[in-house]
């Protein structure tokens, strides 16, 4: 029974890592596909990639409001 605990914890960590990686990929795709004011696109890309996955979460909460609407 004690052998099952590390595998369970490792499985949970793998799932959390995959979710963070996928969230970061979606954020980068969203940033590249949209226009931003000034140099905000570069700033959001750097923030998202350097602070992955926290940067992606910050982008989806704050950064998505800074997009230039398409006409």
DSSP file (Angstrom, degrees, kcal/mol; ACC not computed):
  #  RESIDUE AA STRUCTURE BP1 BP2  ACC     N-H-->O    O-->H-N    N-H-->O    O-->H-N    TCO  KAPPA ALPHA  PHI   PSI    X-CA   Y-CA   Z-CA
    1    1 A X    >>        0   0    0      0, 0.0     3,-0.8     0, 0.0     4,-0.7   0.000 360.0 360.0 360.0 -34.4    0.0    0.0    0.0
    2    2 A X  H 3>  +     0   0    0      1,-0.2     4,-0.7     2,-0.2     3,-0.3   0.756 360.0  61.1 -69.3 -22.8    2.8    2.4    0.7
    3    3 A X  H 3> S+     0   0    0      1,-0.2     4,-0.8     2,-0.2    -1,-0.2   0.762  96.8  60.1 -72.9 -24.4    4.1    1.9   -2.9
    4    4 A X  H <> S+     0   0    0     -3,-0.8     4,-2.0     1,-0.2    -1,-0.2   0.772  91.5  68.5 -75.0 -25.9    0.8    3.2   -4.3
    5    5 A X  H  X S+     0   0    0     -4,-0.7     4,-2.4    -3,-0.3     5,-0.2   0.938  98.5  46.6 -64.1 -49.5    1.2    6.7   -2.7
    6    6 A X  H  X S+     0   0    0     -4,-0.7     4,-2.5     1,-0.2    -1,-0.2   0.882 113.0  50.9 -61.7 -35.4    4.2    7.9   -4.8
    7    7 A X  H  X S+     0   0    0     -4,-0.8     4,-2.2     2,-0.2    -1,-0.2   0.876 110.6  49.1 -68.8 -35.8    2.5    6.8   -8.0
    8    8 A X  H  X S+     0   0    0     -4,-2.0     4,-2.2     2,-0.2    -2,-0.2   0.924 113.2  45.8 -67.5 -44.6   -0.7    8.6   -7.1
    9    9 A X  H  X S+     0   0    0     -4,-2.4     4,-2.3     1,-0.2    -2,-0.2   0.905 113.0  50.5 -64.6 -41.1    1.2   11.8   -6.3
   10   10 A X  H  X S+     0   0    0     -4,-2.5     4,-2.2    -5,-0.2    -2,-0.2   0.895 109.3  51.7 -64.4 -39.7    3.2   11.5   -9.5
   11   11 A X  H  X S+     0   0    0     -4,-2.2     4,-2.1     2,-0.2    -1,-0.2   0.909 109.9  48.7 -62.7 -42.2    0.1   11.0  -11.5
   12   12 A X  H  X S+     0   0    0     -4,-2.2     4,-2.4     1,-0.2    -2,-0.2   0.913 111.3  49.9 -64.1 -42.6   -1.5   14.1  -10.0
   13   13 A X  H  X S+     0   0    0     -4,-2.3     4,-2.3     1,-0.2    -2,-0.2   0.865 109.3  51.9 -64.7 -36.1    1.7   16.1  -10.7
   14   14 A X  H  X S+     0   0    0     -4,-2.2     4,-2.4     2,-0.2    -1,-0.2   0.920 110.5  47.9 -65.8 -43.4    1.7   14.9  -14.3
   15   15 A X  H  X S+     0   0    0     -4,-2.1     4,-2.4     2,-0.2    -2,-0.2   0.928 112.5  48.5 -63.5 -45.0   -1.9   15.9  -14.8
   16   16 A X  H  X S+     0   0    0     -4,-2.4     4,-2.2     1,-0.2    -1,-0.2   0.901 112.2  49.9 -62.0 -41.2   -1.3   19.4  -13.3
   17   17 A X  H  X S+     0   0    0     -4,-2.3     4,-2.4     2,-0.2    -2,-0.2   0.908 110.9  48.8 -63.9 -43.0    1.8   19.8  -15.5
   18   18 A X  H  X S+     0   0    0     -4,-2.4     4,-2.7     2,-0.2     5,-0.2   0.908 110.7  50.2 -64.8 -42.1   -0.1   18.9  -18.6
   19   19 A X  H  X S+     0   0    0     -4,-2.4     4,-2.5     1,-0.2    -1,-0.2   0.922 112.0  48.2 -62.4 -43.2   -2.9   21.2  -17.8
   20   20 A X  H  X S+     0   0    0     -4,-2.2     4,-2.0     2,-0.2    33,-0.3   0.899 112.4  48.8 -62.9 -41.2   -0.4   24.1  -17.2
   21   21 A X  H  X S+     0   0    0     -4,-2.4     4,-2.3     2,-0.2    -2,-0.2   0.925 113.0  46.5 -64.5 -45.7    1.4   23.3  -20.5
   22   22 A X  H  X S+     0   0    0     -4,-2.7     4,-2.5     2,-0.2    -2,-0.2   0.897 111.2  52.4 -64.5 -41.2   -1.8   23.2  -22.5
   23   23 A X  H  X S+     0   0    0     -4,-2.5     4,-2.0    -5,-0.2    -1,-0.2   0.901 110.1  49.0 -61.3 -41.0   -3.1   26.4  -20.9
   24   24 A X  H  X S+     0   0    0     -4,-2.0     4,-2.5     2,-0.2    -2,-0.2   0.909 110.2  50.6 -65.2 -42.6    0.2   28.1  -21.8
   25   25 A X  H  X S+     0   0    0     -4,-2.3     4,-2.4     1,-0.2    -2,-0.2   0.924 110.8  48.9 -61.7 -44.9    0.0   26.9  -25.4
   26   26 A X  H  X S+     0   0    0     -4,-2.5     4,-2.3     1,-0.2    -1,-0.2   0.890 111.4  50.2 -62.3 -39.1   -3.6   28.2  -25.7
   27   27 A X  H  X S+     0   0    0     -4,-2.0     4,-2.5     2,-0.2    -2,-0.2   0.929 110.5  48.7 -65.1 -45.2   -2.5   31.6  -24.3
   28   28 A X  H  X S+     0   0    0     -4,-2.5     4,-2.4     1,-0.2    -2,-0.2   0.914 112.1  48.9 -62.2 -42.9    0.4   31.9  -26.8
   29   29 A X  H  X S+     0   0    0     -4,-2.4     4,-1.9     1,-0.2    -1,-0.2   0.915 112.3  48.6 -62.0 -43.2   -1.9   31.0  -29.7
   30   30 A X  H  X S+     0   0    0     -4,-2.3     4,-0.8     1,-0.2    -2,-0.2   0.894 111.8  49.2 -64.8 -40.6   -4.4   33.5  -28.6
   31   31 A X  H >< S+     0   0    0     -4,-2.5     3,-0.6     1,-0.2    -2,-0.2   0.919 112.1  47.8 -65.2 -43.8   -1.8   36.2  -28.2
   32   32 A X  H 3< S+     0   0    0     -4,-2.4    -1,-0.2     1,-0.2    -2,-0.2   0.852 110.6  52.1 -66.9 -34.5   -0.3   35.6  -31.6
   33   33 A X  H 3< S+     0   0    0     -4,-1.9     2,-0.3    -5,-0.2    -1,-0.2   0.627 106.1  61.0 -80.1 -13.2   -3.6   35.6  -33.4
   34   34 A X  S << S-     0   0    0     -4,-0.8     2,-0.3    -3,-0.6    35,-0.1  -0.781  76.8-122.5-117.2 158.9   -4.8   39.0  -31.9
   35   35 A X        -     0   0    0     33,-0.4    33,-2.8    -2,-0.3     2,-0.3  -0.735  26.7-167.2 -96.8 147.5   -3.6   42.6  -32.1
   36   36 A X  B     -A   67   0A   0     -2,-0.3    31,-0.2    31,-0.2     2,-0.2  -0.861  29.5 -90.7-128.8 163.1   -2.8   44.6  -29.0
   37   37 A X  S >  S-     0   0    0     29,-0.9     3,-2.2    -2,-0.3     4,-0.2  -0.479  86.9 -29.3 -71.8 144.8   -2.1   48.2  -28.2
   38   38 A X  T 3  S-     0   0    0      1,-0.3     3,-0.3    -2,-0.2    -2,-0.2  -0.169 124.7 -27.4  51.4-130.7    1.5   49.4  -28.4
   39   39 A X  T 3> S+     0   0    0      1,-0.2     4,-1.8     2,-0.1     3,-0.3  -0.027  98.6 120.7-103.3  28.2    4.0   46.6  -27.6
   40   40 A X  H <>  +     0   0    0     -3,-2.2     4,-2.9     1,-0.2     5,-0.2   0.807  66.0  63.3 -64.4 -28.8    1.6   44.7  -25.4
   41   41 A X  H  > S+     0   0    0     -3,-0.3     4,-2.2     2,-0.2    -1,-0.2   0.932 105.8  44.3 -62.4 -44.6    1.8   41.6  -27.6
   42   42 A X  H  > S+     0   0    0     -3,-0.3     4,-2.6     2,-0.2     5,-0.2   0.915 113.7  51.3 -64.8 -43.0    5.5   41.2  -26.8
   43   43 A X  H  X S+     0   0    0     -4,-1.8     4,-2.6     1,-0.2    -2,-0.2   0.925 111.8  45.8 -61.0 -45.5    4.9   41.9  -23.1
   44   44 A X  H  X S+     0   0    0     -4,-2.9     4,-2.6     2,-0.2    -1,-0.2   0.879 111.9  51.9 -68.2 -36.6    2.1   39.3  -22.9
   45   45 A X  H  X S+     0   0    0     -4,-2.2     4,-2.5    -5,-0.2     5,-0.3   0.943 112.9  44.8 -62.5 -46.4    4.2   36.7  -24.8
   46   46 A X  H  X S+     0   0    0     -4,-2.6     4,-2.8     2,-0.2     5,-0.3   0.930 114.6  48.3 -63.7 -45.1    7.2   37.2  -22.5
   47   47 A X  H  X S+     0   0    0     -4,-2.6     4,-1.9    -5,-0.2     8,-0.2   0.919 113.9  47.0 -60.4 -44.4    5.0   37.1  -19.4
   48   48 A X  H  < S+     0   0    0     -4,-2.6     8,-0.4     7,-0.2     7,-0.3   0.900 118.1  40.3 -66.5 -41.3    3.2   34.0  -20.5
   49   49 A X  H >< S+     0   0    0     -4,-2.5     3,-0.6    -5,-0.2    -2,-0.2   0.871 118.9  44.0 -78.3 -36.5    6.3   32.1  -21.5
   50   50 A X  H 3< S+     0   0    0     -4,-2.8    -2,-0.2    -5,-0.3    -3,-0.2   0.811 121.6  37.4 -80.0 -29.3    8.5   33.1  -18.6
   51   51 A X  T >X S-     0   0    0     -4,-1.9     4,-3.4    -5,-0.3     3,-0.6  -0.103  95.2-163.9-112.2  35.0    5.9   32.7  -15.9
   52   52 A X  T <4  +     0   0    0     -3,-0.6   -31,-0.1     1,-0.3    -3,-0.1  -0.355  65.9   3.2 -62.6 138.3    4.2   29.6  -17.3
   53   53 A X  T 3> S+     0   0    0    -33,-0.3     4,-1.9    -5,-0.1    -1,-0.3  -0.952 132.2  53.6 -87.2  -2.3    1.5   28.6  -16.3
   54   54 A X  H <> S+     0   0    0     -3,-0.6     4,-2.5     1,-0.2    -2,-0.2   0.887 107.5  55.0 -61.9 -38.4    0.8   31.5  -13.9
   55   55 A X  H  X S+     0   0    0     -4,-3.4     4,-2.3    -7,-0.3    -1,-0.2   0.869 106.1  51.6 -62.1 -37.1    1.5   34.0  -16.8
   56   56 A X  H  > S+     0   0    0     -8,-0.4     4,-2.4    -5,-0.3    -1,-0.2   0.901 109.7  49.0 -66.9 -40.3   -1.2   32.3  -18.9
   57   57 A X  H  X S+     0   0    0     -4,-1.9     4,-1.7     2,-0.2    -2,-0.2   0.921 111.6  49.2 -64.9 -43.0   -3.7   32.6  -16.1
   58   58 A X  H  X>S+     0   0    0     -4,-2.5     4,-3.1     1,-0.2     5,-0.9   0.904 110.6  52.1 -61.6 -41.1   -2.8   36.2  -15.6
   59   59 A X  H  <>S+     0   0    0     -4,-2.3     5,-1.7     1,-0.2     4,-0.3   0.940 109.5  47.5 -61.4 -47.5   -3.2   36.7  -19.4
   60   60 A X  H  <5S+     0   0    0     -4,-2.4    -1,-0.2     3,-0.2    -2,-0.2   0.804 118.5  42.1 -67.3 -27.6   -6.7   35.2  -19.5
   61   61 A X  H  <5S+     0   0    0     -4,-1.7    -2,-0.2    -5,-0.2    -1,-0.2   0.914 137.6   5.7 -82.1 -45.7   -7.8   37.2  -16.5
   62   62 A X  T ><5S+     0   0    0     -4,-3.1     3,-1.3    -5,-0.2     4,-0.2   0.840 123.0  56.6-106.9 -46.5   -6.3   40.6  -17.4
   63   63 A X  G > <S+     0   0    0     -5,-0.9     3,-1.8    -4,-0.3    -3,-0.2   0.766  92.3  67.4 -69.2 -29.1   -4.7   40.5  -20.9
   64   64 A X  G > <S+     0   0    0     -5,-1.7     3,-0.7     1,-0.3    -1,-0.3   0.719  95.0  60.8 -67.3 -16.8   -7.6   39.4  -22.9
   65   65 A X  G <  S+     0   0    0     -3,-1.3    -1,-0.3    -6,-0.2    -2,-0.2   0.618  95.6  63.0 -79.3 -12.7   -9.3   42.8  -22.1
   66   66 A X  G <  S+     0   0    0     -3,-1.8   -29,-0.9    -4,-0.2    -1,-0.2   0.340  76.2 117.8 -95.2   5.3   -6.4   44.6  -23.8
   67   67 A X  B <   -A   36   0A   0     -3,-0.7     2,-0.6    -4,-0.2   -31,-0.2  -0.404  69.6-119.3 -71.7 150.0   -7.0   43.2  -27.3
   68   68 A X        -     0   0    0    -33,-2.8   -33,-0.4    -2,-0.1    -1,-0.1  -0.810  34.7-119.2 -86.4 123.0   -7.9   45.5  -30.2
   69   69 A X        -     0   0    0     -2,-0.6     2,-0.3     1,-0.1    -1,-0.0  -0.367  24.4-121.5 -65.0 139.1  -11.4   44.5  -31.4
   70   70 A X              0   0    0      1,-0.1    -1,-0.1    -2,-0.1   -36,-0.0  -0.611 360.0 360.0 -81.2 139.1  -11.5   43.4  -35.0
   71   71 A X              0   0    0     -2,-0.3    -1,-0.1     0, 0.0    -2,-0.1   0.454 360.0 360.0 -96.1 360.0  -13.8   45.5  -37.3
